[in-house]
């Protein structure tokens, strides 16, 4: 065993730098007080309410824990005959458990078949869209069939899920690990949310972990915690048995200690769905889709509308897109229902589908700078420069630049109709009633837009005094999440750690530092301290 551990240590040194990005901070160091496990922010935190699949949901991926870190479920009520038979059923993996380990599996089994039954049933229904292709991809890699159910642990098979640590997609890749497997994560795209790409990456990563450890228990633990942490735990303890590692206090994070027992419980339920009263998985429920290549800068909303789809429907089929325009200079594939393929292809041949049709041409005015435009149109400076193929920091009055189409851009463009026309349109679209104490400045801070944008959108001047009861249109209020977060937004509760800066956090989640300041009402200098809790509205 010592020779094997030495070999594993050598392999770890070679691979650790490339794959450390999949490691997630332990709950003890990264989570808010009282939260035992917050892996999937999109599934909610204790007492939190979020919008998922258009419905409000509460609760966590895991059941609550007792004071000893055990799953807090009713263990006194005997299992039914069908439940006992399912719990004792053999699995594809050859797990050998002692009595205590079996009890841990039983606790998760009880939770997902009783207290968490509705949640589990929702995951089953959602997984039907993806399971057939995941099964086929894993078969290509020669992986055990049961591994296709791993996203139940990671995300509940939700491609839009994000964790507090920044992991994303139904396979919950960290940004660095996702990038190491060829997935792009930037302002335009998050390909960790692409079901096909992320599944190929997960299959490759699991294959590598099994080659490294030679044991599926350890490979699964490493998928959760990172191969470096598991290898170091093996070195410290002198054992290469997952359950022995899990039994040593403080050696592995609680989440990792629960990972394999939880997976085993889920597998036992899935292999006995009908006996346990669940509907069987419908393997023919996958939508029939056509793959179409589009050019960079394509207006995705106009494309979707051309074939009778709205933006939300298009995003369900193409969850990797973070903006309503595809990235400039990058040809990508989209998926549409097969019966809409001809309509979309015909649309793409029209002049209206030309690249950058989703952008507006903006004429630079006195006082404008890249920074001012970035704030006004909620777009990072480097993205604006890339759209316009510019490297210079200088803008000349009167020149034209391309800016993304947005509520603020539309409002600014509509100024040509006169202030009175703008005020009339704003009153028709009003989404805020002025309260006592409201000013343009306070509203701009609250909703993450500039004072100038608010004034332009409502046909008033930046020095205007607001009246109580006045109705205003605030661009991007739904996206900012200052009201109820829309179904197109994930709300991430992030706890600041040592070494964090606003810039680093903004880069991790693909937002701007001005967003973070506005959403969290931070001081103008953006000062944050370890332990602070930040709200981050991640575009879905």
DOVO-764349 format. One record per residue (C-alpha): residue number from 1; y, z, x; residue in three letters. Coordinates in steps of 0.2 Angstrom, whole numbers, plus 5000, padded with zeros to 4 digits. Layout:
# residues N
{NUM,{Y,Z,X},ALA} ...
END
This chain:
# residues 540
{1,{5000,5000,5000},UNK} {2,{5012,5004,5015},UNK} {3,{5010,4986,5021},UNK} {4,{5014,4979,5004},UNK} {5,{5029,4990,5002},UNK} {6,{5035,4984,5019},UNK} {7,{5033,4966,5014},UNK} {8,{5042,4969,4998},UNK} {9,{5057,4977,5007},UNK} {10,{5058,4962,5018},UNK} {11,{5058,4950,5003},UNK} {12,{5071,4961,4995},UNK} {13,{5083,4960,5009},UNK} {14,{5082,4941,5008},UNK} {15,{5084,4940,4989},UNK} {16,{5095,4954,4985},UNK} {17,{5112,4946,4989},UNK} {18,{5108,4931,4978},UNK} {19,{5101,4941,4963},UNK} {20,{5111,4957,4963},UNK} {21,{5121,4950,4949},UNK} {22,{5108,4954,4936},UNK} {23,{5108,4972,4940},UNK} {24,{5116,4982,4926},UNK} {25,{5125,4999,4929},UNK} {26,{5114,5014,4924},UNK} {27,{5120,5023,4907},UNK} {28,{5124,5039,4917},UNK} {29,{5137,5030,4927},UNK} {30,{5144,5016,4915},UNK} {31,{5143,5022,4897},UNK} {32,{5155,5032,4886},UNK} {33,{5151,5050,4883},UNK} {34,{5137,5052,4870},UNK} {35,{5131,5034,4871},UNK} {36,{5113,5034,4878},UNK} {37,{5111,5015,4878},UNK} {38,{5124,5002,4875},UNK} {39,{5115,4986,4881},UNK} {40,{5120,4975,4867},UNK} {41,{5138,4977,4862},UNK} {42,{5136,4963,4849},UNK} {43,{5124,4974,4840},UNK} {44,{5136,4988,4839},UNK} {45,{5138,5006,4846},UNK} {46,{5135,5022,4837},UNK} {47,{5147,5023,4823},UNK} {48,{5154,5006,4827},UNK} {49,{5156,4992,4815},UNK} {50,{5155,4974,4820},UNK} {51,{5153,4957,4813},UNK} {52,{5137,4948,4817},UNK} {53,{5131,4932,4809},UNK} {54,{5145,4934,4796},UNK} {55,{5139,4952,4790},UNK} {56,{5144,4969,4795},UNK} {57,{5131,4979,4804},UNK} {58,{5130,4996,4812},UNK} {59,{5118,5005,4824},UNK} {60,{5111,5001,4841},UNK} {61,{5097,4991,4848},UNK} {62,{5088,5007,4853},UNK} {63,{5085,5022,4841},UNK} {64,{5094,5038,4845},UNK} {65,{5087,5050,4859},UNK} {66,{5084,5068,4858},UNK} {67,{5090,5081,4871},UNK} {68,{5075,5076,4883},UNK} {69,{5079,5058,4883},UNK} {70,{5064,5054,4871},UNK} {71,{5065,5043,4856},UNK} {72,{5071,5054,4841},UNK} {73,{5059,5048,4827},UNK} {74,{5048,5057,4815},UNK} {75,{5031,5059,4824},UNK} {76,{5024,5072,4812},UNK} {77,{5020,5060,4798},UNK} {78,{5003,5051,4801},UNK} {79,{5003,5032,4803},UNK} {80,{4995,5022,4790},UNK} {81,{4978,5014,4794},UNK} {82,{4986,4997,4796},UNK} {83,{4999,5005,4808},UNK} {84,{4986,5014,4818},UNK} {85,{4976,4999,4820},UNK} {86,{4991,4988,4825},UNK} {87,{4996,5002,4838},UNK} {88,{4979,5002,4845},UNK} {89,{4977,4983,4846},UNK} {90,{4975,4975,4863},UNK} {91,{4988,4964,4871},UNK} {92,{4988,4949,4883},UNK} {93,{4995,4960,4897},UNK} {94,{4982,4972,4904},UNK} {95,{4992,4988,4902},UNK} {96,{4982,5004,4907},UNK} {97,{4991,5019,4900},UNK} {98,{4988,5038,4900},UNK} {99,{4991,5049,4885},UNK} {100,{5010,5052,4888},UNK} {101,{5014,5034,4891},UNK} {102,{5004,5030,4875},UNK} {103,{5015,5042,4866},UNK} {104,{5031,5033,4872},UNK} {105,{5025,5017,4865},UNK} {106,{5021,5025,4849},UNK} {107,{5038,5032,4847},UNK} {108,{5046,5014,4849},UNK} {109,{5032,5007,4837},UNK} {110,{5037,5020,4824},UNK} {111,{5055,5017,4825},UNK} {112,{5054,4998,4823},UNK} {113,{5042,4999,4809},UNK} {114,{5052,5013,4800},UNK} {115,{5070,5018,4803},UNK} {116,{5074,5001,4812},UNK} {117,{5063,4990,4801},UNK} {118,{5078,4981,4793},UNK} {119,{5085,4977,4811},UNK} {120,{5069,4971,4817},UNK} {121,{5066,4960,4802},UNK} {122,{5084,4952,4805},UNK} {123,{5078,4948,4823},UNK} {124,{5063,4940,4817},UNK} {125,{5072,4928,4806},UNK} {126,{5085,4924,4819},UNK} {127,{5072,4921,4832},UNK} {128,{5064,4907,4822},UNK} {129,{5077,4894,4827},UNK} {130,{5073,4897,4846},UNK} {131,{5055,4902,4848},UNK} {132,{5046,4885,4848},UNK} {133,{5057,4878,4862},UNK} {134,{5056,4895,4872},UNK} {135,{5037,4894,4870},UNK} {136,{5036,4876,4876},UNK} {137,{5048,4880,4891},UNK} {138,{5038,4896,4896},UNK} {139,{5022,4886,4895},UNK} {140,{5029,4873,4907},UNK} {141,{5032,4887,4920},UNK} {142,{5014,4894,4917},UNK} {143,{5021,4911,4911},UNK} {144,{5011,4923,4899},UNK} {145,{5015,4918,4881},UNK} {146,{5020,4936,4876},UNK} {147,{5036,4934,4887},UNK} {148,{5044,4923,4874},UNK} {149,{5048,4939,4864},UNK} {150,{5057,4947,4878},UNK} {151,{5074,4943,4870},UNK} {152,{5070,4955,4856},UNK} {153,{5074,4969,4870},UNK} {154,{5088,4960,4878},UNK} {155,{5099,4954,4863},UNK} {156,{5089,4953,4847},UNK} {157,{5088,4934,4850},UNK} {158,{5107,4933,4848},UNK} {159,{5115,4920,4860},UNK} {160,{5132,4927,4858},UNK} {161,{5127,4945,4863},UNK} {162,{5137,4953,4877},UNK} {163,{5133,4970,4886},UNK} {164,{5146,4982,4892},UNK} {165,{5141,4977,4910},UNK} {166,{5146,4959,4907},UNK} {167,{5129,4952,4904},UNK} {168,{5128,4938,4891},UNK} {169,{5117,4927,4880},UNK} {170,{5100,4930,4872},UNK} {171,{5093,4933,4890},UNK} {172,{5107,4944,4895},UNK} {173,{5111,4936,4912},UNK} {174,{5125,4944,4923},UNK} {175,{5138,4931,4929},UNK} {176,{5132,4930,4947},UNK} {177,{5114,4928,4942},UNK} {178,{5118,4915,4929},UNK} {179,{5128,4905,4942},UNK} {180,{5114,4906,4954},UNK} {181,{5103,4897,4942},UNK} {182,{5115,4884,4939},UNK} {183,{5124,4890,4923},UNK} {184,{5143,4889,4922},UNK} {185,{5154,4904,4917},UNK} {186,{5173,4901,4916},UNK} {187,{5187,4899,4904},UNK} {188,{5180,4884,4896},UNK} {189,{5161,4888,4895},UNK} {190,{5148,4902,4896},UNK} {191,{5132,4893,4898},UNK} {192,{5122,4909,4898},UNK} {193,{5124,4907,4879},UNK} {194,{5116,4890,4880},UNK} {195,{5098,4894,4873},UNK} {196,{5090,4880,4882},UNK} {197,{5098,4882,4899},UNK} {198,{5097,4901,4899},UNK} {199,{5078,4900,4894},UNK} {200,{5075,4889,4909},UNK} {201,{5084,4901,4920},UNK} {202,{5075,4916,4913},UNK} {203,{5058,4907,4915},UNK} {204,{5062,4903,4934},UNK} {205,{5069,4921,4937},UNK} {206,{5053,4930,4929},UNK} {207,{5042,4918,4939},UNK} {208,{5051,4923,4955},UNK} {209,{5050,4942,4951},UNK} {210,{5031,4941,4947},UNK} {211,{5029,4932,4964},UNK} {212,{5039,4945,4972},UNK} {213,{5030,4961,4965},UNK} {214,{5013,4954,4959},UNK} {215,{5014,4965,4944},UNK} {216,{5021,4961,4927},UNK} {217,{5027,4979,4924},UNK} {218,{5037,4979,4939},UNK} {219,{5043,4962,4936},UNK} {220,{5049,4967,4919},UNK} {221,{5058,4982,4926},UNK} {222,{5066,4972,4939},UNK} {223,{5072,4960,4926},UNK} {224,{5081,4974,4918},UNK} {225,{5087,4984,4933},UNK} {226,{5087,4971,4947},UNK} {227,{5074,4968,4960},UNK} {228,{5084,4978,4973},UNK} {229,{5084,4994,4963},UNK} {230,{5065,4993,4959},UNK} {231,{5061,4990,4977},UNK} {232,{5071,5004,4983},UNK} {233,{5063,5015,4970},UNK} {234,{5046,5010,4977},UNK} {235,{5051,5014,4995},UNK} {236,{5058,5031,4990},UNK} {237,{5043,5036,4980},UNK} {238,{5029,5028,4990},UNK} {239,{5021,5021,4974},UNK} {240,{5020,5004,4966},UNK} {241,{5015,5009,4949},UNK} {242,{5029,5007,4936},UNK} {243,{5024,5022,4925},UNK} {244,{5023,5033,4940},UNK} {245,{5041,5027,4945},UNK} {246,{5047,5030,4927},UNK} {247,{5040,5048,4927},UNK} {248,{5050,5053,4942},UNK} {249,{5067,5061,4937},UNK} {250,{5082,5051,4940},UNK} {251,{5073,5038,4950},UNK} {252,{5076,5024,4937},UNK} {253,{5089,5023,4924},UNK} {254,{5083,5029,4906},UNK} {255,{5085,5011,4900},UNK} {256,{5073,5005,4913},UNK} {257,{5061,5019,4910},UNK} {258,{5060,5014,4892},UNK} {259,{5059,4995,4895},UNK} {260,{5041,4992,4896},UNK} {261,{5035,5004,4883},UNK} {262,{5048,4997,4871},UNK} {263,{5042,4979,4875},UNK} {264,{5024,4984,4872},UNK} {265,{5028,4992,4855},UNK} {266,{5037,4976,4850},UNK} {267,{5022,4965,4855},UNK} {268,{5010,4976,4845},UNK} {269,{5021,4974,4830},UNK} {270,{5023,4955,4832},UNK} {271,{5004,4953,4834},UNK} {272,{5002,4962,4817},UNK} {273,{5017,4956,4807},UNK} {274,{5008,4953,4791},UNK} {275,{4997,4969,4792},UNK} {276,{5013,4979,4794},UNK} {277,{5022,4971,4779},UNK} {278,{5033,4959,4789},UNK} {279,{5035,4941,4785},UNK} {280,{5026,4930,4797},UNK} {281,{5036,4919,4810},UNK} {282,{5040,4902,4803},UNK} {283,{5037,4891,4818},UNK} {284,{5043,4876,4808},UNK} {285,{5061,4883,4805},UNK} {286,{5069,4875,4820},UNK} {287,{5083,4863,4816},UNK} {288,{5080,4845,4820},UNK} {289,{5094,4841,4833},UNK} {290,{5100,4826,4842},UNK} {291,{5108,4827,4859},UNK} {292,{5124,4817,4862},UNK} {293,{5134,4816,4878},UNK} {294,{5153,4818,4876},UNK} {295,{5168,4816,4889},UNK} {296,{5178,4830,4896},UNK} {297,{5193,4835,4885},UNK} {298,{5185,4830,4869},UNK} {299,{5192,4839,4853},UNK} {300,{5177,4848,4847},UNK} {301,{5184,4853,4830},UNK} {302,{5189,4835,4826},UNK} {303,{5172,4830,4831},UNK} {304,{5163,4842,4820},UNK} {305,{5175,4838,4805},UNK} {306,{5171,4820,4808},UNK} {307,{5153,4823,4802},UNK} {308,{5157,4836,4789},UNK} {309,{5154,4852,4800},UNK} {310,{5166,4866,4802},UNK} {311,{5169,4874,4819},UNK} {312,{5158,4889,4815},UNK} {313,{5143,4878,4811},UNK} {314,{5146,4867,4826},UNK} {315,{5147,4883,4837},UNK} {316,{5130,4889,4831},UNK} {317,{5122,4874,4838},UNK} {318,{5133,4873,4853},UNK} {319,{5136,4892,4858},UNK} {320,{5141,4888,4876},UNK} {321,{5158,4882,4872},UNK} {322,{5172,4895,4873},UNK} {323,{5186,4883,4868},UNK} {324,{5189,4870,4855},UNK} {325,{5191,4857,4868},UNK} {326,{5177,4853,4880},UNK} {327,{5181,4855,4899},UNK} {328,{5192,4841,4907},UNK} {329,{5183,4830,4919},UNK} {330,{5166,4836,4914},UNK} {331,{5154,4826,4904},UNK} {332,{5143,4837,4894},UNK} {333,{5129,4836,4880},UNK} {334,{5131,4843,4863},UNK} {335,{5119,4845,4849},UNK} {336,{5121,4840,4831},UNK} {337,{5109,4838,4816},UNK} {338,{5099,4822,4817},UNK} {339,{5106,4816,4801},UNK} {340,{5123,4817,4808},UNK} {341,{5120,4808,4825},UNK} {342,{5126,4791,4819},UNK} {343,{5142,4797,4812},UNK} {344,{5146,4807,4827},UNK} {345,{5143,4792,4839},UNK} {346,{5154,4781,4828},UNK} {347,{5168,4794,4829},UNK} {348,{5166,4795,4848},UNK} {349,{5170,4776,4849},UNK} {350,{5187,4778,4840},UNK} {351,{5204,4781,4849},UNK} {352,{5206,4798,4840},UNK} {353,{5191,4804,4850},UNK} {354,{5199,4800,4867},UNK} {355,{5199,4814,4880},UNK} {356,{5213,4827,4878},UNK} {357,{5216,4822,4859},UNK} {358,{5215,4841,4857},UNK} {359,{5230,4844,4868},UNK} {360,{5249,4842,4864},UNK} {361,{5262,4835,4876},UNK} {362,{5275,4848,4879},UNK} {363,{5292,4844,4887},UNK} {364,{5298,4857,4900},UNK} {365,{5314,4866,4895},UNK} {366,{5326,4877,4905},UNK} {367,{5317,4894,4909},UNK} {368,{5300,4887,4909},UNK} {369,{5287,4890,4923},UNK} {370,{5268,4889,4924},UNK} {371,{5268,4908,4921},UNK} {372,{5279,4906,4905},UNK} {373,{5268,4892,4899},UNK} {374,{5252,4901,4903},UNK} {375,{5258,4916,4892},UNK} {376,{5265,4906,4878},UNK} {377,{5249,4895,4876},UNK} {378,{5237,4909,4881},UNK} {379,{5229,4899,4895},UNK} {380,{5227,4904,4913},UNK} {381,{5239,4895,4926},UNK} {382,{5225,4887,4936},UNK} {383,{5218,4879,4920},UNK} {384,{5235,4872,4915},UNK} {385,{5237,4865,4932},UNK} {386,{5219,4858,4932},UNK} {387,{5222,4850,4915},UNK} {388,{5238,4842,4922},UNK} {389,{5231,4838,4939},UNK} {390,{5244,4848,4948},UNK} {391,{5245,4859,4963},UNK} {392,{5264,4862,4964},UNK} {393,{5271,4878,4958},UNK} {394,{5287,4868,4953},UNK} {395,{5291,4862,4935},UNK} {396,{5306,4850,4932},UNK} {397,{5316,4851,4916},UNK} {398,{5312,4836,4905},UNK} {399,{5295,4832,4912},UNK} {400,{5280,4832,4901},UNK} {401,{5264,4843,4903},UNK} {402,{5248,4844,4893},UNK} {403,{5245,4861,4884},UNK} {404,{5230,4866,4873},UNK} {405,{5232,4864,4854},UNK} {406,{5234,4882,4847},UNK} {407,{5243,4890,4833},UNK} {408,{5257,4893,4845},UNK} {409,{5258,4875,4851},UNK} {410,{5258,4869,4833},UNK} {411,{5272,4880,4828},UNK} {412,{5282,4875,4843},UNK} {413,{5279,4856,4840},UNK} {414,{5284,4859,4822},UNK} {415,{5301,4865,4827},UNK} {416,{5307,4847,4825},UNK} {417,{5307,4849,4807},UNK} {418,{5320,4862,4808},UNK} {419,{5321,4881,4807},UNK} {420,{5321,4882,4788},UNK} {421,{5305,4871,4787},UNK} {422,{5297,4882,4800},UNK} {423,{5301,4898,4790},UNK} {424,{5294,4890,4774},UNK} {425,{5278,4885,4783},UNK} {426,{5277,4903,4791},UNK} {427,{5279,4911,4774},UNK} {428,{5265,4901,4767},UNK} {429,{5253,4906,4782},UNK} {430,{5260,4924,4783},UNK} {431,{5247,4936,4790},UNK} {432,{5258,4951,4793},UNK} {433,{5270,4961,4782},UNK} {434,{5284,4970,4792},UNK} {435,{5283,4989,4792},UNK} {436,{5296,5002,4797},UNK} {437,{5298,5001,4816},UNK} {438,{5292,4984,4818},UNK} {439,{5301,4973,4830},UNK} {440,{5297,4956,4838},UNK} {441,{5294,4965,4854},UNK} {442,{5282,4978,4847},UNK} {443,{5273,4965,4837},UNK} {444,{5271,4954,4853},UNK} {445,{5263,4968,4862},UNK} {446,{5252,4973,4848},UNK} {447,{5245,4955,4846},UNK} {448,{5245,4948,4863},UNK} {449,{5258,4934,4861},UNK} {450,{5275,4932,4868},UNK} {451,{5292,4936,4858},UNK} {452,{5297,4918,4860},UNK} {453,{5280,4912,4852},UNK} {454,{5283,4924,4837},UNK} {455,{5301,4918,4835},UNK} {456,{5296,4899,4836},UNK} {457,{5282,4902,4824},UNK} {458,{5293,4909,4811},UNK} {459,{5309,4899,4813},UNK} {460,{5320,4913,4819},UNK} {461,{5328,4918,4836},UNK} {462,{5321,4930,4849},UNK} {463,{5336,4942,4844},UNK} {464,{5332,4942,4826},UNK} {465,{5331,4959,4817},UNK} {466,{5316,4961,4806},UNK} {467,{5317,4967,4788},UNK} {468,{5304,4979,4780},UNK} {469,{5293,4969,4768},UNK} {470,{5297,4953,4778},UNK} {471,{5282,4941,4779},UNK} {472,{5278,4934,4796},UNK} {473,{5265,4922,4803},UNK} {474,{5258,4929,4819},UNK} {475,{5248,4915,4829},UNK} {476,{5231,4920,4835},UNK} {477,{5231,4937,4826},UNK} {478,{5212,4934,4821},UNK} {479,{5207,4930,4839},UNK} {480,{5217,4945,4846},UNK} {481,{5206,4956,4835},UNK} {482,{5221,4968,4831},UNK} {483,{5216,4966,4813},UNK} {484,{5197,4964,4808},UNK} {485,{5188,4955,4822},UNK} {486,{5183,4938,4816},UNK} {487,{5165,4932,4816},UNK} {488,{5170,4921,4831},UNK} {489,{5174,4937,4841},UNK} {490,{5163,4949,4850},UNK} {491,{5172,4966,4853},UNK} {492,{5167,4973,4870},UNK} {493,{5170,4992,4874},UNK} {494,{5172,4992,4892},UNK} {495,{5174,5008,4903},UNK} {496,{5184,5006,4919},UNK} {497,{5174,5010,4935},UNK} {498,{5180,5014,4952},UNK} {499,{5187,4999,4961},UNK} {500,{5190,4989,4944},UNK} {501,{5207,4980,4942},UNK} {502,{5213,4971,4927},UNK} {503,{5212,4955,4936},UNK} {504,{5193,4958,4940},UNK} {505,{5189,4963,4922},UNK} {506,{5199,4948,4915},UNK} {507,{5189,4936,4927},UNK} {508,{5172,4944,4922},UNK} {509,{5175,4941,4903},UNK} {510,{5185,4925,4904},UNK} {511,{5202,4932,4897},UNK} {512,{5219,4935,4904},UNK} {513,{5227,4951,4911},UNK} {514,{5241,4949,4898},UNK} {515,{5227,4949,4884},UNK} {516,{5220,4966,4892},UNK} {517,{5238,4973,4892},UNK} {518,{5242,4969,4874},UNK} {519,{5225,4973,4867},UNK} {520,{5225,4990,4874},UNK} {521,{5244,4994,4874},UNK} {522,{5244,4997,4893},UNK} {523,{5260,5000,4903},UNK} {524,{5269,4985,4909},UNK} {525,{5262,4988,4927},UNK} {526,{5244,4987,4920},UNK} {527,{5239,5003,4928},UNK} {528,{5221,5008,4924},UNK} {529,{5210,5022,4930},UNK} {530,{5191,5025,4931},UNK} {531,{5185,5032,4915},UNK} {532,{5198,5023,4904},UNK} {533,{5190,5013,4889},UNK} {534,{5196,4996,4886},UNK} {535,{5194,4984,4871},UNK} {536,{5190,4966,4876},UNK} {537,{5189,4952,4863},UNK} {538,{5177,4940,4869},UNK} {539,{5178,4922,4861},UNK} {540,{5162,4917,4853},UNK} 
END
